[in-house]
Each structure stands twice: as C-alpha cells, then as structure tokens.
Amino acid sequence: MRYVRLLVVGLLALGIGPTEATAQGVFNAFVQGMEAADREEEAKVTIQILQLQRDILAESYRQRLAAQQQQQRQAMRAAHDAAQRQARINAQAQSETDEAMRLFTQRRPDWRSYEAVIIGYATKMPAGQLDLQDYLDALYFLAKRDEAEAALRKAAEDQTAALLSKFGERHPDWKQYDEQMTAIAKVRPPDPGMTDMQYLEILYEAARKR
C-alpha cells in the first residue's frame, strides 16, 4: 500500500497522471478495496475456523457415542454370558438333584409320606459335610422318629382316656379327688405288677380318706 502511494505521489511530481485530489481519491478507493478484501478473507477464515470447530465437536461426539455403544455391547455380552453360565449351573444342579432323589426313592420308597416333616428339618438343619444321600437318610429317619413318637403319644393318650372313662363309670365322683390323687401319686408309686386300674383304685381310696 505504501508503494502505491509513493507511485501516485511520484506521478504527480512529474506532472503525469491525475491531479492530487484525483490521486487521493484513487488511493482511498484502493485502500477501501484492500480493506474489503481483508475483511472478506477474515470472514472466510472465521467460517473455516467455525467449520473446523464444528467438525471437531462432531468427531468428539461420534467417538464418545461409539465408546458408549461399545461399553453397552460389552455389558450386554457379559450379562448374556453370565446368564448362560448360571443356566448351565442350574441345569447341572437340577440334574444332580433329580438323580439323587431317584436313588433316594429307590431306597426309601415311602419317603413322600414324611415329605412335609423332612422339608421342615431341612430348613433348620443344613447338610454340612454330609453326603447328599446320607443327609436325605438322616432327614428321613428324623421324620420317621417323629411319626413313631407321635403314634406312641396318641396310643398313650387313647389308653389313658379309655382307662379314665372306665374308672369314671365305677367312681363318677373321682374328679373331685383329682388333685389329691395326683399329690398322692407323687409319693406313692405303683407296686410291681400292679395294673393301672388297680393303682387308680388305691389313689382314689387314699384321697377319699384324707
């Protein structure tokens, strides 16, 4: 730009070219054109910078999205693999349980008669170090023991009820001496070979005499 101005001034000094006022107008127009060109170039550069920033942001978003999608795929694959492993474990456990119950049923075909009691014991008594068949046998025998004890209690209760019913027929008023008879029984056990009815008669007579 400085050289253009010098050129114009030189031409004026030699008397060549336009007047000074005209030369100044030409110079000003040239300067304005250069400034306009500079502004246009700056605008282009600004647009290029904005486009570059946009491209960088778009690429960064694309990379983050791709990373997230990769993580999701890996998580889904891991969950799928874990579910398959658990399904195989469950299937194997079920197969082993079915086989164990088949063998147990062969040995103890009546075990289902005690199933509820067996399950009750199983919830309270883990197998620990016992073999599964030994554990099932233990539960089975506990259930059978309970049934036998319950049967004995029932038989004793029925026998006692029948005895007291028969005794009541002989002595309708015996219940008014019940407490005294119980107190005497604590210090006067039955003699060897004595029947229950005979023992009750002795307790009754002793209570009446008090």
Residue frames as qw, qx, qy, qz and C-alpha x, y, z in Angstrom:
[[0.000, 0.887, 0.461, 0.000, 0.00, 0.00, 0.00],
 [0.327, -0.769, 0.113, 0.537, 2.91, 2.37, 0.80],
 [0.400, -0.120, 0.599, 0.683, 4.40, 1.71, -2.62],
 [0.205, 0.659, 0.653, 0.313, 1.12, 2.57, -4.34],
 [0.144, -0.937, -0.220, 0.231, 1.01, 5.89, -2.50],
 [0.398, -0.563, 0.362, 0.628, 4.61, 6.68, -3.45],
 [0.392, 0.228, 0.689, 0.565, 3.84, 5.81, -7.08],
 [0.090, 0.841, 0.515, 0.139, 0.91, 8.21, -7.14],
 [0.279, -0.876, 0.012, 0.392, 2.95, 10.96, -5.49],
 [0.469, -0.303, 0.518, 0.648, 5.77, 10.42, -7.98],
 [0.323, 0.497, 0.659, 0.463, 3.47, 10.68, -10.93],
 [0.059, -0.941, -0.329, 0.051, 2.06, 13.92, -9.56],
 [0.403, -0.714, 0.218, 0.530, 5.55, 15.33, -9.09],
 [0.389, -0.081, 0.637, 0.661, 6.42, 14.59, -12.71],
 [0.372, 0.356, -0.062, -0.855, 3.19, 16.10, -13.88],
 [0.335, 0.040, -0.847, -0.412, 1.99, 12.74, -15.11],
 [0.228, -0.342, -0.903, 0.125, -1.38, 11.29, -14.24],
 [0.230, -0.777, -0.528, -0.252, -4.36, 12.74, -12.39],
 [0.095, -0.741, 0.203, -0.633, -4.49, 15.75, -10.15],
 [0.097, 0.253, -0.792, 0.548, -3.60, 15.41, -6.50],
 [0.578, -0.029, 0.379, -0.722, -7.22, 15.36, -5.46],
 [0.857, 0.217, -0.268, -0.383, -8.00, 12.71, -8.00],
 [0.513, 0.347, -0.754, 0.219, -4.97, 10.73, -6.98],
 [0.205, -0.216, 0.695, -0.654, -6.06, 10.88, -3.36],
 [0.770, 0.078, 0.146, -0.616, -9.47, 9.54, -4.35],
 [0.785, 0.312, -0.519, -0.127, -7.86, 6.72, -6.29],
 [0.243, 0.336, -0.793, 0.447, -5.66, 5.93, -3.31],
 [0.454, -0.124, 0.531, -0.705, -8.60, 5.96, -0.92],
 [0.856, 0.171, -0.111, -0.475, -10.61, 3.70, -3.21],
 [0.635, 0.354, -0.680, 0.092, -7.68, 1.33, -3.44],
 [0.023, -0.274, 0.755, -0.595, -7.33, 1.28, 0.34],
 [0.667, -0.010, 0.310, -0.678, -11.01, 0.61, 0.80],
 [0.842, 0.268, -0.372, -0.285, -10.80, -2.22, -1.71],
 [0.432, 0.339, -0.775, 0.313, -7.87, -3.72, 0.13],
 [0.276, -0.181, 0.645, -0.689, -9.66, -3.41, 3.46],
 [0.804, 0.104, 0.036, -0.584, -12.77, -5.01, 1.99],
 [0.751, 0.312, -0.579, -0.049, -10.65, -7.85, 0.66],
 [0.149, 0.310, -0.785, 0.516, -9.05, -8.23, 4.08],
 [0.542, -0.081, 0.443, -0.709, -12.46, -8.36, 5.74],
 [0.862, 0.208, -0.222, -0.405, -13.67, -10.93, 3.24],
 [0.578, 0.342, -0.716, 0.189, -10.57, -13.01, 3.86],
 [0.126, -0.245, 0.704, -0.655, -11.08, -12.72, 7.64],
 [0.740, 0.021, 0.178, -0.649, -14.69, -13.78, 7.21],
 [0.822, 0.269, -0.473, -0.170, -13.60, -16.82, 5.19],
 [0.334, 0.320, -0.776, 0.429, -11.01, -17.71, 7.85],
 [0.400, -0.166, 0.526, -0.732, -13.62, -17.28, 10.60],
 [0.851, 0.116, -0.079, -0.506, -16.03, -19.52, 8.72],
 [0.700, 0.321, -0.634, 0.069, -13.30, -22.11, 8.25],
 [0.047, 0.291, -0.745, 0.598, -12.47, -21.97, 11.96],
 [0.624, -0.052, 0.339, -0.702, -16.14, -22.39, 12.88],
 [0.869, 0.222, -0.312, -0.314, -16.46, -25.29, 10.46],
 [0.490, 0.345, -0.745, 0.292, -13.32, -26.87, 11.91],
 [0.238, -0.214, 0.649, -0.690, -14.67, -26.45, 15.46],
 [0.793, 0.068, 0.079, -0.600, -17.97, -27.97, 14.34],
 [0.794, 0.295, -0.523, -0.091, -16.16, -30.91, 12.76],
 [0.224, 0.333, -0.776, 0.486, -14.04, -31.40, 15.90],
 [0.482, -0.114, 0.498, -0.712, -17.13, -31.36, 18.13],
 [0.857, 0.176, -0.141, -0.463, -18.94, -33.75, 15.78],
 [0.656, 0.333, -0.668, 0.111, -15.98, -36.14, 15.75],
 [0.029, -0.278, 0.735, -0.617, -15.66, -35.95, 19.55],
 [0.683, -0.010, 0.292, -0.669, -19.38, -36.71, 19.93],
 [0.841, 0.270, -0.381, -0.274, -19.10, -39.56, 17.44],
 [0.434, 0.339, -0.771, 0.319, -16.16, -41.05, 19.35],
 [0.284, -0.177, 0.644, -0.688, -17.98, -40.74, 22.71],
 [0.797, 0.112, 0.057, -0.590, -21.11, -42.28, 21.24],
 [0.758, 0.317, -0.565, -0.076, -19.09, -45.12, 19.72],
 [0.177, 0.311, -0.794, 0.492, -17.34, -45.71, 23.08],
 [0.521, -0.075, 0.467, -0.711, -20.68, -45.77, 24.91],
 [0.857, 0.211, -0.177, -0.435, -22.14, -48.18, 22.37],
 [0.577, 0.357, -0.720, 0.150, -19.06, -50.39, 22.72],
 [0.104, -0.230, 0.739, -0.624, -19.41, -50.39, 26.52],
 [0.712, 0.044, 0.230, -0.661, -23.11, -51.24, 26.21],
 [0.822, 0.288, -0.434, -0.229, -22.33, -54.10, 23.84],
 [0.361, 0.329, -0.793, 0.364, -19.65, -55.41, 26.21],
 [0.352, -0.145, 0.599, -0.704, -22.02, -55.13, 29.20],
 [0.821, 0.148, 0.000, -0.552, -24.78, -56.93, 27.29],
 [0.714, 0.337, -0.613, -0.023, -22.35, -59.63, 26.19],
 [0.110, 0.291, -0.792, 0.525, -21.09, -60.07, 29.76],
 [0.569, -0.038, 0.426, -0.703, -24.66, -60.28, 31.08],
 [0.846, 0.245, -0.260, -0.395, -25.56, -62.79, 28.39],
 [0.541, 0.346, -0.743, 0.189, -22.50, -64.92, 29.18],
 [0.146, -0.219, 0.717, -0.645, -23.25, -64.78, 32.91],
 [0.735, 0.059, 0.187, -0.649, -26.87, -65.80, 32.30],
 [0.811, 0.292, -0.470, -0.192, -25.73, -68.73, 30.16],
 [0.304, 0.322, -0.802, 0.401, -23.24, -69.84, 32.82],
 [0.390, -0.116, 0.577, -0.708, -25.91, -69.62, 35.52],
 [0.825, 0.160, -0.089, -0.534, -28.34, -71.55, 33.33],
 [0.681, 0.304, -0.665, 0.036, -25.75, -74.31, 32.85],
 [0.044, 0.251, -0.768, 0.588, -25.07, -74.38, 36.61],
 [0.599, -0.015, 0.344, -0.723, -28.80, -74.55, 37.36],
 [0.838, 0.228, -0.333, -0.368, -29.33, -77.29, 34.81],
 [0.507, 0.301, -0.770, 0.243, -26.44, -79.31, 36.24],
 [0.180, -0.175, 0.674, -0.695, -27.68, -78.81, 39.81],
 [0.741, 0.073, 0.112, -0.658, -31.20, -79.84, 38.80],
 [0.775, 0.276, -0.545, -0.163, -29.86, -82.92, 37.03],
 [0.295, 0.257, -0.807, 0.443, -27.82, -83.93, 40.08],
 [0.407, -0.089, 0.505, -0.756, -30.79, -83.32, 42.38],
 [0.818, 0.144, -0.158, -0.535, -33.09, -85.40, 40.18],
 [0.672, 0.265, -0.689, 0.061, -30.60, -88.26, 40.16],
 [0.043, 0.224, -0.748, 0.623, -30.12, -88.05, 43.93],
 [0.595, -0.003, 0.331, -0.732, -33.88, -88.13, 44.52],
 [0.812, 0.204, -0.418, -0.351, -34.23, -91.06, 42.12],
 [0.495, 0.224, -0.786, 0.295, -31.67, -93.07, 44.11],
 [0.179, -0.138, 0.615, -0.755, -33.21, -91.99, 47.41],
 [0.727, 0.051, 0.019, -0.685, -36.68, -93.02, 46.23],
 [0.738, 0.192, -0.638, -0.108, -35.34, -96.45, 45.30],
 [0.338, 0.128, -0.784, 0.505, -34.02, -96.92, 48.84],
 [0.087, 0.272, 0.638, -0.715, -36.87, -95.20, 50.73],
 [0.030, -0.350, -0.705, -0.616, -39.98, -95.58, 48.55],
 [0.270, -0.734, -0.623, 0.011, -42.25, -94.31, 51.36],
 [0.382, -0.157, -0.201, 0.888, -40.36, -91.06, 51.93],
 [0.108, -0.377, -0.314, -0.864, -43.14, -88.92, 50.47],
 [0.525, -0.623, -0.573, -0.090, -45.30, -89.88, 53.44],
 [0.550, -0.613, -0.218, 0.523, -42.89, -87.81, 55.55],
 [0.481, 0.498, 0.204, 0.692, -42.16, -85.11, 52.96],
 [0.169, -0.886, -0.117, -0.416, -43.52, -82.17, 54.96],
 [0.701, -0.696, 0.097, 0.122, -41.54, -83.14, 58.07],
 [0.790, 0.036, 0.204, 0.577, -38.40, -83.79, 56.00],
 [0.295, 0.688, 0.162, 0.644, -38.66, -80.33, 54.43],
 [0.421, -0.879, -0.048, -0.218, -39.18, -78.82, 57.88],
 [0.789, -0.480, 0.169, 0.345, -35.99, -80.43, 59.19],
 [0.679, 0.315, 0.236, 0.619, -34.08, -79.46, 56.00],
 [0.075, 0.862, 0.109, 0.489, -34.86, -75.78, 56.55],
 [0.518, -0.826, 0.165, -0.151, -33.38, -75.98, 60.06],
 [0.733, -0.428, 0.478, 0.225, -30.53, -78.45, 59.52],
 [0.475, 0.736, -0.395, -0.276, -28.14, -77.84, 56.59],
 [0.967, 0.162, -0.191, 0.041, -26.26, -80.79, 55.14],
 [0.438, -0.784, 0.423, 0.123, -22.85, -79.53, 56.22],
 [0.007, 0.554, -0.794, -0.251, -20.20, -82.10, 55.32],
 [0.661, 0.100, 0.716, -0.200, -22.67, -84.94, 54.86],
 [0.077, 0.014, 0.803, 0.591, -23.00, -86.73, 51.56],
 [0.453, -0.050, -0.177, -0.872, -26.35, -85.92, 49.95],
 [0.675, -0.169, -0.667, -0.269, -27.67, -89.48, 50.31],
 [0.427, -0.172, -0.703, 0.542, -26.58, -89.63, 53.95],
 [0.112, 0.027, 0.217, -0.969, -28.24, -86.26, 54.53],
 [0.585, -0.120, -0.383, -0.705, -31.51, -87.42, 52.99],
 [0.631, -0.183, -0.751, 0.067, -31.39, -90.58, 55.09],
 [0.223, -0.101, -0.570, 0.784, -30.86, -88.52, 58.24],
 [0.351, -0.014, 0.009, -0.936, -33.87, -86.34, 57.43],
 [0.651, -0.112, -0.609, -0.439, -35.92, -89.43, 56.62],
 [0.550, -0.189, -0.756, 0.300, -35.12, -91.16, 59.92],
 [0.009, -0.060, -0.403, 0.913, -35.81, -87.99, 61.91],
 [0.514, -0.055, -0.215, -0.829, -39.22, -87.77, 60.27],
 [0.685, -0.143, -0.693, -0.175, -39.92, -91.45, 60.97],
 [0.344, -0.098, -0.693, 0.626, -38.87, -90.98, 64.59],
 [0.235, 0.003, 0.193, -0.953, -41.26, -88.08, 64.96],
 [0.651, -0.094, -0.438, -0.612, -44.07, -90.16, 63.50],
 [0.618, -0.123, -0.762, 0.151, -43.30, -93.06, 65.84],
 [0.159, -0.086, -0.560, 0.809, -43.20, -90.76, 68.87],
 [0.411, -0.030, -0.043, -0.910, -46.45, -89.13, 67.81],
 [0.689, -0.118, -0.619, -0.358, -48.04, -92.57, 67.40],
 [0.476, -0.122, -0.747, 0.448, -46.86, -93.59, 70.88],
 [0.076, 0.046, 0.356, -0.930, -48.22, -90.39, 72.40],
 [0.563, -0.063, -0.292, -0.770, -51.53, -90.90, 70.65],
 [0.666, -0.131, -0.730, -0.077, -51.73, -94.51, 71.84],
 [0.311, -0.110, -0.662, 0.673, -50.90, -93.49, 75.40],
 [0.264, 0.009, 0.133, -0.955, -53.48, -90.69, 75.31],
 [0.656, -0.100, -0.478, -0.576, -56.12, -93.03, 73.93],
 [0.596, -0.127, -0.767, 0.200, -55.27, -95.68, 76.53],
 [0.124, -0.080, -0.527, 0.837, -55.40, -93.12, 79.34],
 [0.433, -0.043, -0.090, -0.896, -58.71, -91.76, 78.08],
 [0.697, -0.133, -0.622, -0.330, -60.20, -95.26, 77.95],
 [0.471, -0.102, -0.735, 0.476, -58.86, -96.08, 81.43],
 [0.055, 0.065, 0.373, -0.924, -60.27, -92.90, 82.96],
 [0.553, -0.096, -0.325, -0.761, -63.58, -93.43, 81.19],
 [0.690, -0.179, -0.699, -0.064, -63.88, -96.92, 82.69],
 [0.337, -0.107, -0.619, 0.701, -62.70, -95.68, 86.09],
 [0.238, -0.057, 0.083, -0.966, -65.29, -92.89, 85.89],
 [0.646, -0.217, -0.535, -0.500, -68.01, -95.45, 85.38],
 [0.622, -0.246, -0.682, 0.296, -67.00, -97.08, 88.68],
 [0.349, -0.525, -0.380, 0.677, -66.47, -93.83, 90.55],
 [0.246, 0.780, 0.404, 0.410, -68.43, -90.95, 88.96],
 [0.264, -0.963, -0.053, -0.011, -67.17, -88.57, 91.67],
 [0.833, -0.158, 0.025, 0.529, -63.46, -89.27, 91.16],
 [0.416, 0.598, 0.081, 0.680, -62.69, -85.88, 89.54],
 [0.334, -0.881, 0.003, -0.334, -63.37, -84.06, 92.80],
 [0.769, -0.563, 0.244, 0.180, -60.43, -86.02, 94.24],
 [0.772, 0.573, -0.032, 0.273, -58.20, -85.47, 91.18],
 [0.120, 0.837, -0.375, 0.380, -55.78, -83.07, 92.89],
 [0.639, -0.550, 0.486, -0.230, -55.40, -85.25, 96.00],
 [0.962, 0.125, 0.234, 0.069, -54.86, -88.35, 93.85],
 [0.602, 0.703, -0.181, 0.331, -52.15, -86.54, 91.87],
 [0.173, -0.791, 0.462, -0.362, -50.43, -85.41, 95.08],
 [0.826, -0.325, 0.438, -0.141, -50.51, -88.95, 96.50],
 [0.907, 0.396, 0.053, 0.130, -49.14, -90.41, 93.23],
 [0.302, 0.825, -0.377, 0.295, -46.01, -88.27, 93.67],
 [0.239, -0.581, 0.689, -0.362, -45.13, -90.04, 96.94],
 [0.704, -0.040, 0.665, -0.246, -46.82, -93.42, 96.38],
 [0.315, 0.403, -0.677, -0.529, -45.62, -95.12, 93.18],
 [0.898, 0.014, -0.137, -0.419, -47.43, -98.26, 91.95],
 [0.667, -0.400, 0.629, -0.005, -46.28, -101.65, 93.17],
 [0.048, 0.349, -0.821, -0.449, -44.56, -104.01, 90.72],
 [0.010, -0.192, -0.958, -0.212, -47.09, -105.92, 88.62],
 [0.191, 0.545, 0.566, -0.589, -49.93, -103.63, 89.59],
 [0.311, 0.542, 0.605, 0.493, -52.32, -102.65, 86.77],
 [0.050, 0.255, 0.041, 0.965, -53.22, -99.05, 86.03],
 [0.524, -0.525, -0.398, -0.539, -56.77, -99.66, 87.21],
 [0.731, -0.428, -0.456, 0.271, -55.58, -101.11, 90.50],
 [0.427, -0.018, -0.188, 0.884, -53.28, -98.14, 91.02],
 [0.182, -0.402, -0.203, -0.874, -56.11, -95.70, 90.40],
 [0.660, -0.538, -0.477, -0.215, -58.28, -97.53, 92.92],
 [0.653, -0.312, -0.379, 0.577, -55.57, -97.19, 95.57],
 [0.205, 0.121, -0.022, 0.971, -55.10, -93.48, 94.84],
 [0.372, -0.486, -0.384, -0.692, -58.86, -92.90, 94.90],
 [0.698, -0.532, -0.477, 0.029, -59.37, -94.64, 98.22],
 [0.553, -0.200, -0.275, 0.761, -56.41, -92.83, 99.77],
 [0.033, 0.264, 0.120, 0.956, -57.72, -89.47, 98.55],
 [0.507, -0.553, -0.449, -0.485, -61.19, -90.14, 99.95],
 [0.709, -0.463, -0.453, 0.277, -59.73, -90.88, 103.36],
 [0.393, 0.113, -0.183, 0.894, -57.95, -87.58, 103.62]]
